[in-house]
C-alpha cells in the first residue's frame, strides 16, 4: 500500500526521470518539476523514498538512463538530509525513475488517456523541433494553435515541416505506445509576429489546451481525494 506522499514521489517522475536530491531542494517541486509536492520533512522523505526503492516501484542510477543500483538507505539519506556535503557529489547523486511496476501503479491511480498525450521536444539538430502524439489530429490542432498564440514550441520555418510515423513510439522513458505521429520542423525564433486572433479563435485554443493537458490523466488532487482521503 502507498499513501499520498508515496504517490507524489511516483507522480514526480511519471514523465521524466530526475535527480533525487531535487525532492529536498530549496525550490518547490511545483517550480522544478511542475508536480505536486510530497510535503515530507527530509527524514520522512528518506524513509518513503527507500520504501518505494526496496518495493521495486522506483529505480535509481548514478546517471540519467544509467544501470540501476541496489537500494541503499544511507545513500538515500544523503540525497535529502542536509550535511556539509549536500547536495551530493556527482558520484553520489542518485537519478530516480519509475520501474515497470511503478509505471503500472501510477497508471492504476492516474488512469491516463495516452491518446491525448502530446510531447514537445528539441529534435536531432539544434535548430529542429518536434511535436508528437498518438493522435495525428491532436498534433495538427496543436500545431495550428501555435500560429495564434505561444503554445509551447517555437515558430516553424515555412517549408520545413515533415511528418514521421513511429511504430512503436516511446512516449516517455518507461511507456511505449503502438504508434506515434511526429511533426518535425526547423525554427529560428520563439517570437510570434503580432496578431489579433478573434475571441472565437482564442476560445478554441484554450479549450483545446484544457482538454488535452488538463485531462489526459486524473489530477493529483482528484487522485488523493479518491484514494487517500485528502
C-alpha positions as a Markdown table, in Angstrom:
| # | Residue | x | y | z |
|---|---|---|---|---|
| 1 | Unk | 0.0 | 0.0 | 0.0 |
| 2 | Unk | 1.1 | 3.5 | -0.7 |
| 3 | Unk | 0.0 | 6.8 | 0.7 |
| 4 | Unk | -0.3 | 10.4 | -0.6 |
| 5 | Unk | 3.3 | 11.2 | -0.2 |
| 6 | Unk | 4.4 | 8.0 | -1.9 |
| 7 | Unk | 2.2 | 8.7 | -4.8 |
| 8 | Unk | 3.6 | 12.2 | -5.0 |
| 9 | Unk | 7.1 | 10.7 | -5.4 |
| 10 | Unk | 5.9 | 8.4 | -8.1 |
| 11 | Unk | 4.0 | 11.1 | -9.9 |
| 12 | Unk | 7.0 | 13.4 | -9.9 |
| 13 | Unk | 8.8 | 11.1 | -12.4 |
| 14 | Unk | 5.7 | 10.0 | -14.4 |
| 15 | Unk | 7.1 | 11.8 | -17.5 |
| 16 | Unk | 10.8 | 12.4 | -16.8 |
| 17 | Unk | 13.5 | 11.0 | -14.6 |
| 18 | Unk | 15.0 | 13.5 | -12.1 |
| 19 | Unk | 17.9 | 13.9 | -9.8 |
| 20 | Unk | 16.5 | 12.7 | -6.4 |
| 21 | Unk | 18.0 | 15.4 | -4.3 |
| 22 | Unk | 15.7 | 18.0 | -6.0 |
| 23 | Unk | 12.9 | 16.5 | -4.0 |
| 24 | Unk | 14.5 | 18.2 | -1.0 |
| 25 | Unk | 15.6 | 21.3 | -2.9 |
| 26 | Unk | 15.1 | 24.9 | -1.8 |
| 27 | Unk | 12.6 | 25.4 | -4.7 |
| 28 | Unk | 9.3 | 23.6 | -4.6 |
| 29 | Unk | 8.5 | 20.5 | -6.7 |
| 30 | Unk | 5.9 | 22.6 | -8.4 |
| 31 | Unk | 8.5 | 25.1 | -9.5 |
| 32 | Unk | 11.2 | 22.5 | -10.5 |
| 33 | Unk | 9.1 | 19.5 | -11.8 |
| 34 | Unk | 5.7 | 21.1 | -12.3 |
| 35 | Unk | 4.4 | 18.4 | -10.0 |
| 36 | Unk | 2.6 | 18.4 | -6.6 |
| 37 | Unk | 4.8 | 18.4 | -3.5 |
| 38 | Unk | 5.2 | 15.3 | -1.3 |
| 39 | Unk | 5.0 | 17.5 | 1.9 |
| 40 | Unk | 7.6 | 15.5 | 3.8 |
| 41 | Unk | 10.5 | 16.6 | 6.1 |
| 42 | Unk | 13.9 | 15.3 | 5.0 |
| 43 | Unk | 14.0 | 12.3 | 7.4 |
| 44 | Unk | 10.5 | 11.2 | 6.4 |
| 45 | Unk | 11.4 | 11.7 | 2.7 |
| 46 | Unk | 14.4 | 9.3 | 3.1 |
| 47 | Unk | 12.1 | 6.7 | 4.6 |
| 48 | Unk | 9.4 | 7.0 | 2.0 |
| 49 | Unk | 11.9 | 7.1 | -0.9 |
| 50 | Unk | 13.7 | 4.0 | 0.4 |
| 51 | Unk | 10.4 | 2.2 | 0.9 |
| 52 | Unk | 9.5 | 2.7 | -2.8 |
| 53 | Unk | 13.0 | 1.8 | -3.8 |
| 54 | Unk | 13.0 | -1.5 | -1.9 |
| 55 | Unk | 9.5 | -2.3 | -3.1 |
| 56 | Unk | 10.7 | -2.1 | -6.7 |
| 57 | Unk | 8.4 | 0.8 | -7.6 |
| 58 | Unk | 11.3 | 3.1 | -8.4 |
| 59 | Unk | 14.8 | 2.6 | -9.8 |
| 60 | Unk | 17.9 | 4.6 | -9.1 |
| 61 | Unk | 21.1 | 5.0 | -11.0 |
| 62 | Unk | 24.2 | 7.2 | -10.8 |
| 63 | Unk | 23.5 | 8.8 | -14.2 |
| 64 | Unk | 20.5 | 9.6 | -16.3 |
| 65 | Unk | 19.2 | 6.4 | -18.0 |
| 66 | Unk | 22.1 | 4.5 | -16.3 |
| 67 | Unk | 22.0 | 1.0 | -15.0 |
| 68 | Unk | 20.1 | 0.5 | -11.7 |
| 69 | Unk | 21.9 | 0.3 | -8.4 |
| 70 | Unk | 20.8 | -1.7 | -5.4 |
| 71 | Unk | 18.7 | 0.0 | -2.7 |
| 72 | Unk | 20.9 | 1.6 | -0.1 |
| 73 | Unk | 19.3 | 3.6 | 2.8 |
| 74 | Unk | 22.4 | 5.6 | 3.6 |
| 75 | Unk | 22.7 | 6.7 | 0.0 |
| 76 | Unk | 19.0 | 7.6 | 0.0 |
| 77 | Unk | 19.6 | 9.7 | 3.2 |
| 78 | Unk | 22.5 | 11.6 | 1.5 |
| 79 | Unk | 20.1 | 12.9 | -1.1 |
| 80 | Unk | 17.7 | 14.5 | 1.3 |
| 81 | Unk | 19.2 | 15.0 | 4.8 |
| 82 | Unk | 21.4 | 18.0 | 4.6 |
| 83 | Unk | 25.0 | 17.9 | 5.8 |
| 84 | Unk | 28.1 | 19.9 | 4.7 |
| 85 | Unk | 28.3 | 17.5 | 1.7 |
| 86 | Unk | 24.8 | 18.4 | 0.5 |
| 87 | Unk | 23.9 | 18.4 | -2.3 |
| 88 | Unk | 25.6 | 15.1 | -3.1 |
| 89 | Unk | 28.6 | 15.0 | -5.3 |
| 90 | Unk | 28.2 | 13.6 | -8.9 |
| 91 | Unk | 29.4 | 10.1 | -7.9 |
| 92 | Unk | 26.8 | 10.0 | -5.1 |
| 93 | Unk | 23.9 | 11.8 | -6.8 |
| 94 | Unk | 21.0 | 9.4 | -7.5 |
| 95 | Unk | 18.8 | 9.8 | -10.5 |
| 96 | Unk | 15.4 | 8.2 | -9.9 |
| 97 | Unk | 12.6 | 7.0 | -12.2 |
| 98 | Unk | 9.6 | 4.7 | -12.3 |
| 99 | Unk | 10.3 | 1.0 | -12.6 |
| 100 | Unk | 7.9 | -1.1 | -14.8 |
| 101 | Unk | 5.9 | -1.9 | -11.7 |
| 102 | Unk | 5.9 | 1.7 | -10.6 |
| 103 | Unk | 4.6 | 2.8 | -14.0 |
| 104 | Unk | 1.8 | 0.3 | -13.8 |
| 105 | Unk | 0.9 | 1.5 | -10.3 |
| 106 | Unk | 0.9 | 5.2 | -11.5 |
| 107 | Unk | -1.4 | 4.2 | -14.3 |
| 108 | Unk | -3.8 | 2.5 | -12.0 |
| 109 | Unk | -4.2 | 5.7 | -10.0 |
| 110 | Unk | -3.9 | 8.3 | -12.7 |
| 111 | Unk | -6.0 | 6.5 | -15.4 |
| 112 | Unk | -4.2 | 8.2 | -18.3 |
| 113 | Unk | -5.6 | 8.5 | -21.8 |
| 114 | Unk | -2.4 | 8.1 | -23.8 |
| 115 | Unk | -4.2 | 9.1 | -27.0 |
| 116 | Unk | -4.2 | 12.7 | -25.6 |
| 117 | Unk | -0.6 | 12.7 | -24.5 |
| 118 | Unk | 1.5 | 15.2 | -26.5 |
| 119 | Unk | 5.2 | 15.8 | -26.5 |
| 120 | Unk | 7.1 | 18.9 | -27.5 |
| 121 | Unk | 10.9 | 18.4 | -27.7 |
| 122 | Unk | 14.0 | 19.5 | -29.4 |
| 123 | Unk | 15.0 | 17.5 | -32.5 |
| 124 | Unk | 18.2 | 15.8 | -33.5 |
| 125 | Unk | 19.6 | 19.2 | -34.7 |
| 126 | Unk | 19.9 | 22.3 | -32.6 |
| 127 | Unk | 17.5 | 24.2 | -34.9 |
| 128 | Unk | 15.0 | 21.5 | -35.1 |
| 129 | Unk | 11.8 | 20.9 | -33.1 |
| 130 | Unk | 9.3 | 18.1 | -32.9 |
| 131 | Unk | 5.6 | 17.7 | -31.8 |
| 132 | Unk | 4.5 | 14.2 | -31.3 |
| 133 | Unk | 1.3 | 12.4 | -30.2 |
| 134 | Unk | -0.6 | 9.2 | -30.6 |
| 135 | Unk | -3.4 | 11.0 | -32.4 |
| 136 | Unk | -2.4 | 12.9 | -35.5 |
| 137 | Unk | -5.4 | 15.1 | -35.4 |
| 138 | Unk | -4.5 | 16.4 | -32.0 |
| 139 | Unk | -0.9 | 17.2 | -33.2 |
| 140 | Unk | -2.4 | 19.1 | -36.1 |
| 141 | Unk | -4.7 | 21.1 | -33.9 |
| 142 | Unk | -1.8 | 21.8 | -31.5 |
| 143 | Unk | 0.4 | 23.0 | -34.4 |
| 144 | Unk | -2.4 | 25.2 | -35.6 |
| 145 | Unk | -2.9 | 26.7 | -32.2 |
| 146 | Unk | 0.7 | 27.8 | -32.2 |
| 147 | Unk | 0.0 | 30.1 | -35.2 |
| 148 | Unk | -2.2 | 32.1 | -32.9 |
| 149 | Unk | -0.5 | 32.2 | -29.5 |
| 150 | Unk | 2.5 | 30.7 | -27.9 |
| 151 | Unk | 1.7 | 27.0 | -27.4 |
| 152 | Unk | 4.9 | 25.5 | -26.0 |
| 153 | Unk | 7.0 | 25.3 | -29.2 |
| 154 | Unk | 9.0 | 27.7 | -31.4 |
| 155 | Unk | 7.8 | 29.2 | -34.7 |
| 156 | Unk | 8.2 | 26.7 | -37.6 |
| 157 | Unk | 10.1 | 27.9 | -40.6 |
| 158 | Unk | 8.0 | 27.8 | -43.8 |
| 159 | Unk | 8.6 | 24.7 | -45.9 |
| 160 | Unk | 10.4 | 22.7 | -43.3 |
| 161 | Unk | 7.5 | 20.7 | -41.7 |
| 162 | Unk | 7.6 | 17.0 | -42.2 |
| 163 | Unk | 5.6 | 14.1 | -40.8 |
| 164 | Unk | 7.0 | 10.9 | -39.4 |
| 165 | Unk | 5.2 | 7.8 | -38.3 |
| 166 | Unk | 6.8 | 6.0 | -35.3 |
| 167 | Unk | 5.9 | 2.3 | -34.8 |
| 168 | Unk | 6.2 | 1.9 | -31.9 |
| 169 | Unk | 6.5 | 5.3 | -30.2 |
| 170 | Unk | 8.4 | 5.6 | -26.9 |
| 171 | Unk | 6.2 | 8.3 | -25.4 |
| 172 | Unk | 8.1 | 8.5 | -22.1 |
| 173 | Unk | 11.2 | 6.8 | -20.8 |
| 174 | Unk | 9.0 | 4.0 | -19.4 |
| 175 | Unk | 5.9 | 4.0 | -21.6 |
| 176 | Unk | 5.8 | 2.7 | -25.2 |
| 177 | Unk | 2.7 | 3.1 | -27.4 |
| 178 | Unk | 1.9 | 1.2 | -30.6 |
| 179 | Unk | 2.1 | 4.3 | -32.9 |
| 180 | Unk | 3.1 | 8.0 | -32.7 |
| 181 | Unk | 2.8 | 10.8 | -35.2 |
| 182 | Unk | 5.7 | 13.3 | -35.2 |
| 183 | Unk | 5.7 | 16.7 | -36.9 |
| 184 | Unk | 9.3 | 17.8 | -37.4 |
| 185 | Unk | 10.3 | 21.3 | -38.4 |
| 186 | Unk | 13.2 | 23.8 | -38.3 |
| 187 | Unk | 13.0 | 27.1 | -36.4 |
| 188 | Unk | 14.9 | 30.4 | -35.8 |
| 189 | Unk | 12.8 | 32.1 | -33.1 |
| 190 | Unk | 10.2 | 31.5 | -30.4 |
| 191 | Unk | 8.7 | 35.0 | -31.0 |
| 192 | Unk | 5.5 | 35.0 | -32.9 |
| 193 | Unk | 4.6 | 38.0 | -35.2 |
| 194 | Unk | 2.0 | 40.4 | -33.7 |
| 195 | Unk | -1.5 | 39.1 | -34.4 |
| 196 | Unk | -5.0 | 39.7 | -33.2 |
| 197 | Unk | -6.8 | 36.3 | -33.1 |
| 198 | Unk | -10.6 | 36.6 | -32.7 |
| 199 | Unk | -12.2 | 35.8 | -29.4 |
| 200 | Unk | -13.6 | 32.6 | -31.0 |
| 201 | Unk | -10.1 | 31.5 | -32.1 |
| 202 | Unk | -8.7 | 32.2 | -28.7 |
| 203 | Unk | -11.5 | 30.3 | -27.0 |
| 204 | Unk | -10.9 | 27.3 | -29.3 |
| 205 | Unk | -7.2 | 27.3 | -28.5 |
| 206 | Unk | -7.8 | 27.5 | -24.7 |
| 207 | Unk | -10.4 | 24.8 | -24.9 |
| 208 | Unk | -8.0 | 22.5 | -26.7 |
| 209 | Unk | -5.2 | 23.1 | -24.3 |
| 210 | Unk | -7.5 | 22.5 | -21.3 |
| 211 | Unk | -9.0 | 19.3 | -22.9 |
| 212 | Unk | -5.5 | 17.8 | -23.6 |
| 213 | Unk | -3.1 | 19.0 | -20.9 |
| 214 | Unk | -5.8 | 19.3 | -18.2 |
| 215 | Unk | -7.4 | 16.0 | -18.8 |
| 216 | Unk | -5.0 | 13.4 | -20.3 |
| 217 | Unk | -4.9 | 11.9 | -16.8 |
| 218 | Unk | -6.6 | 12.4 | -13.5 |
| 219 | Unk | -5.3 | 15.4 | -11.5 |
| 220 | Unk | -3.2 | 14.9 | -8.3 |
| 221 | Unk | -5.9 | 16.4 | -6.0 |
| 222 | Unk | -8.6 | 14.2 | -7.6 |
| 223 | Unk | -6.5 | 11.1 | -7.1 |
| 224 | Unk | -5.8 | 12.0 | -3.5 |
| 225 | Unk | -9.4 | 12.6 | -2.7 |
| 226 | Unk | -10.4 | 9.3 | -4.3 |
| 227 | Unk | -7.7 | 7.1 | -2.7 |
| 228 | Unk | -6.0 | 8.8 | 0.2 |
| 229 | Unk | -8.9 | 10.7 | 1.9 |
| 230 | Unk | -7.3 | 14.2 | 1.2 |
